[in-house]
């Protein structure tokens, strides 16, 4: 396996990007011993890539990007807005001199039609993904799409949902991005989706069932790591757990219970857990 260990920006700060907070998250990620940081791009795209690139270099830290589509860029309703925003995210990813963009790129988080995904909506999504994939290929960027749970979207809840849509595009630079929190709700187990994805899986958000310390919830980590070894996983394992010690995080992610760990304890303990299971 060829694995890079990362931490999400959200492990340290709320996603309201500003230069000072971003620098803090980069420094904390590097000091905790991670290989890379996943920067959740702001939908405003107000983000100084030159400055951030220097901060990453100063801390000898790698980077990948992600984007979660906002409600006003829900592909099925607003395809033009979604395409434009996704292409802007590809530009920012390329400017940071990295080749990976992940995230919730099938629909706006919290948007519902009241019905399951329709054929027409599927066609719209496939069309937008195809255009964005072609644009990303010119920039040398791969895109991985993250399914999330039924309470946050009706579009893609499972690995199979994403893989089926990718296959309809026929594009080689579209991949799967899994998240163990959402898998714990939507998948039958943690083994089958990974085996089914094979080399289409490039990125996993590693997070516990309660968003706390890895190994202290109900996620079946043994199944997950067994499957990763079987597919000889090559990609990123990125920590995305949350601590109530981070100002504003409780409100942002509905973390109503007080966390037993602060952000640093959570990051260091979870990184140790991941390395123990993979090295």
RAQUI-V325615 format. One record per residue. N is the residue number from 1. RES is the residue in one letter. OMEGA is omega in radians with two decimals (999 if undefined). BURIAL is I if it has 9 or more other C-alpha atoms within 8 Angstrom, else O. D_FIRST is the distance of its C-alpha to the first C-alpha in Angstrom with 1 decimal. Layout:
n-><N/N>
res-><RES/RES>
omega-><OMEGA/OMEGA>
burial-><BURIAL/BURIAL>
d_first-><D_FIRST/D_FIRST>
This chain:
n-><1/2/3/4/5/6/7/8/9/10/11/12/13/14/15/16/17/18/19/20/21/22/23/24/25/26/27/28/29/30/31/32/33/34/35/36/37/38/39/40/41/42/43/44/45/46/47/48/49/50/51/52/53/54/55/56/57/58/59/60/61/62/63/64/65/66/67/68/69/70/71/72/73/74/75/76/77/78/79/80/81/82/83/84/85/86/87/88/89/90/91/92/93/94/95/96/97/98/99/100/101/102/103/104/105/106/107/108/109/110/111/112/113/114/115/116/117/118/119/120/121/122/123/124/125/126/127/128/129/130/131/132/133/134/135/136/137/138/139/140/141/142/143/144/145/146/147/148/149/150/151/152/153/154/155/156/157/158/159/160/161/162/163/164/165/166/167/168/169/170/171/172/173/174/175/176/177/178/179/180/181/182/183/184/185/186/187/188/189/190/191/192/193/194/195/196/197/198/199/200/201/202/203/204/205/206/207/208/209/210/211/212/213/214/215/216/217/218/219/220/221/222/223/224/225/226/227/228/229/230/231/232/233/234/235/236/237/238/239/240/241/242/243/244/245/246/247/248/249/250/251/252/253/254/255/256/257/258/259/260/261/262/263/264/265/266/267/268/269/270/271/272/273/274/275/276/277/278/279>
res-><X/X/X/X/X/X/X/X/X/X/X/X/X/X/X/X/X/X/X/X/X/X/X/X/X/X/X/X/X/X/X/X/X/X/X/X/X/X/X/X/X/X/X/X/X/X/X/X/X/X/X/X/X/X/X/X/X/X/X/X/X/X/X/X/X/X/X/X/X/X/X/X/X/X/X/X/X/X/X/X/X/X/X/X/X/X/X/X/X/X/X/X/X/X/X/X/X/X/X/X/X/X/X/X/X/X/X/X/X/X/X/X/X/X/X/X/X/X/X/X/X/X/X/X/X/X/X/X/X/X/X/X/X/X/X/X/X/X/X/X/X/X/X/X/X/X/X/X/X/X/X/X/X/X/X/X/X/X/X/X/X/X/X/X/X/X/X/X/X/X/X/X/X/X/X/X/X/X/X/X/X/X/X/X/X/X/X/X/X/X/X/X/X/X/X/X/X/X/X/X/X/X/X/X/X/X/X/X/X/X/X/X/X/X/X/X/X/X/X/X/X/X/X/X/X/X/X/X/X/X/X/X/X/X/X/X/X/X/X/X/X/X/X/X/X/X/X/X/X/X/X/X/X/X/X/X/X/X/X/X/X/X/X/X/X/X/X/X/X/X/X/X/X/X/X/X/X/X/X>
omega-><3.08/-2.98/2.95/3.11/-3.10/3.00/3.07/2.97/-3.07/3.05/-3.03/-3.06/3.00/-2.99/3.08/-3.00/2.85/-3.01/-3.10/-3.14/3.13/3.11/3.11/-3.12/3.11/-3.12/-3.13/-3.14/3.14/-3.11/-3.13/3.04/3.13/3.09/-3.04/3.02/3.00/-3.13/3.05/-3.07/3.09/3.12/3.08/-3.06/3.02/-2.89/-3.06/-3.04/-3.14/3.14/-3.12/3.13/3.11/3.11/3.12/-3.14/-3.14/-3.10/3.12/-3.04/3.04/-3.10/2.87/-3.12/2.99/3.09/2.99/-3.11/3.06/-3.08/-3.09/3.06/3.06/-2.95/-3.06/-3.13/-3.02/-3.04/-3.11/3.14/-3.13/-3.14/-3.13/-3.10/3.14/3.09/3.06/3.12/3.06/3.11/-3.13/3.12/3.14/3.13/3.12/3.13/2.99/-3.00/-3.06/3.01/3.10/3.02/-3.12/-3.00/3.09/3.14/3.11/3.13/3.12/3.11/3.13/3.07/-3.05/-3.13/3.02/3.12/-3.13/3.09/3.13/3.12/3.11/3.14/3.13/-3.13/-3.14/3.14/-3.14/3.12/-3.11/3.13/-3.13/3.13/3.11/3.13/-3.12/-3.13/3.10/-3.10/-3.13/-3.09/2.99/-3.10/3.09/-3.00/-3.02/3.00/3.11/-2.93/-3.03/-3.13/-3.11/3.09/3.01/-2.97/-3.13/3.14/-3.05/3.06/-3.11/3.10/-3.12/-3.10/3.11/3.13/3.10/-3.11/3.11/3.13/-3.08/-3.09/-3.07/-3.08/3.00/-3.04/3.14/3.08/-3.12/3.11/-3.01/3.08/-3.14/3.07/-3.10/3.12/-2.90/-3.07/3.09/3.14/-3.09/-3.06/-3.01/-3.12/-3.13/3.10/3.14/-3.11/-3.12/-3.08/3.00/3.12/-3.08/-2.92/3.09/2.94/-3.12/-3.08/-3.06/-3.12/3.12/3.11/-3.12/-3.07/3.10/3.12/-3.10/3.12/-3.04/3.08/-3.14/-3.06/3.14/3.11/-3.09/-3.09/3.08/-3.14/3.13/3.12/-3.09/3.12/-3.08/-3.03/3.03/-3.11/-3.02/2.94/-3.00/3.13/3.03/3.01/-2.95/3.07/3.11/3.08/3.11/-3.09/3.10/-3.05/-3.11/-3.12/-3.04/-3.05/3.13/-3.13/-2.95/3.12/3.13/-3.12/3.09/-3.13/2.98/-3.01/-3.09/3.10/-3.13/-3.11/-3.09/-3.14/-3.12/3.08/3.11/3.12/-3.13/-3.12/3.13/-3.08/-3.04/-3.04/999>
burial-><O/O/I/I/I/I/I/I/I/I/I/I/I/I/O/O/I/O/I/O/I/I/I/O/I/I/I/I/I/I/O/I/O/I/I/I/I/I/I/I/I/I/I/O/I/O/I/O/I/O/O/I/I/O/I/I/O/O/I/O/I/O/I/I/I/I/I/I/I/I/I/O/I/I/I/I/O/I/I/O/I/I/I/O/I/I/I/I/I/I/I/I/I/I/I/I/O/I/I/I/I/I/I/I/I/I/I/I/I/O/I/O/O/O/O/O/O/O/O/O/I/I/O/I/I/I/I/I/I/I/I/I/I/I/I/I/I/O/I/O/I/I/I/I/I/I/I/I/I/O/O/I/I/I/O/I/I/I/I/O/I/I/I/O/I/I/O/O/I/O/I/O/I/I/I/I/I/I/I/I/I/I/I/I/O/I/I/O/I/I/I/I/I/I/I/O/I/I/O/O/I/I/I/I/I/I/I/I/I/O/I/I/I/I/I/O/I/O/I/O/O/O/I/I/I/I/I/I/I/O/I/O/I/I/I/I/I/I/I/I/I/I/I/I/I/I/O/O/I/I/O/O/O/O/I/O/O/O/I/O/I/I/I/I/O/I/I/I/I/I/I/O/I/O/O/O/O/O/O>
d_first-><0.0/3.8/6.0/9.8/12.2/15.5/18.9/21.3/24.7/26.0/24.7/27.6/30.2/31.6/30.7/34.1/32.9/35.1/34.5/35.2/33.0/30.1/30.6/30.6/27.3/25.6/27.1/26.2/22.5/22.3/24.4/22.2/19.3/17.0/15.3/17.0/19.7/20.1/23.7/25.6/28.1/31.7/33.4/36.2/33.8/35.8/33.2/33.7/30.6/32.1/32.7/29.3/27.6/29.7/28.9/25.1/25.9/28.2/25.5/22.6/20.6/18.4/19.4/18.8/21.8/22.8/26.2/27.9/30.8/34.1/36.8/38.7/35.9/35.3/34.5/36.7/39.7/39.2/37.2/38.6/37.8/34.3/33.7/35.2/33.2/29.9/30.8/31.8/28.4/26.8/29.3/28.5/24.7/25.6/28.1/25.5/23.7/20.5/19.3/18.3/20.8/20.2/22.7/25.4/26.6/28.4/31.3/33.0/32.1/35.2/36.8/38.2/40.5/41.6/40.2/37.0/35.5/38.0/37.7/39.2/36.8/33.9/35.4/35.8/32.2/31.0/33.5/32.5/28.7/29.5/31.6/29.2/26.3/28.6/29.5/25.9/25.0/27.9/26.4/22.9/21.7/19.3/20.5/18.8/21.4/21.4/23.5/25.6/28.0/31.5/33.4/32.0/32.0/33.2/31.1/27.5/26.8/23.9/20.8/23.0/25.6/23.4/21.8/25.4/26.7/24.0/24.9/28.5/27.9/26.3/24.4/21.1/20.3/20.5/17.6/17.2/17.0/17.2/18.9/19.0/22.7/23.7/21.6/23.5/26.7/26.2/23.6/24.6/21.4/17.9/16.3/18.2/17.7/13.9/14.3/17.2/15.4/12.5/11.5/14.4/12.7/11.8/13.1/14.0/17.0/16.6/20.2/22.3/25.0/27.6/25.6/25.8/23.7/20.4/21.2/24.9/25.4/24.9/21.4/19.8/16.6/16.0/16.0/13.7/10.9/11.7/11.4/8.0/6.7/9.3/8.5/4.8/5.2/5.7/8.5/10.7/11.6/15.3/17.9/21.0/23.4/27.0/29.6/33.4/33.9/33.0/36.3/36.6/33.3/35.2/37.2/34.4/32.1/34.7/33.6/36.9/36.1/35.9/32.5/32.4/30.1/30.6/28.0/26.9/26.7/24.7/22.1/21.8/21.7/19.1/16.8/17.3/16.7/13.2/12.2/13.9/11.9/8.4/9.2>
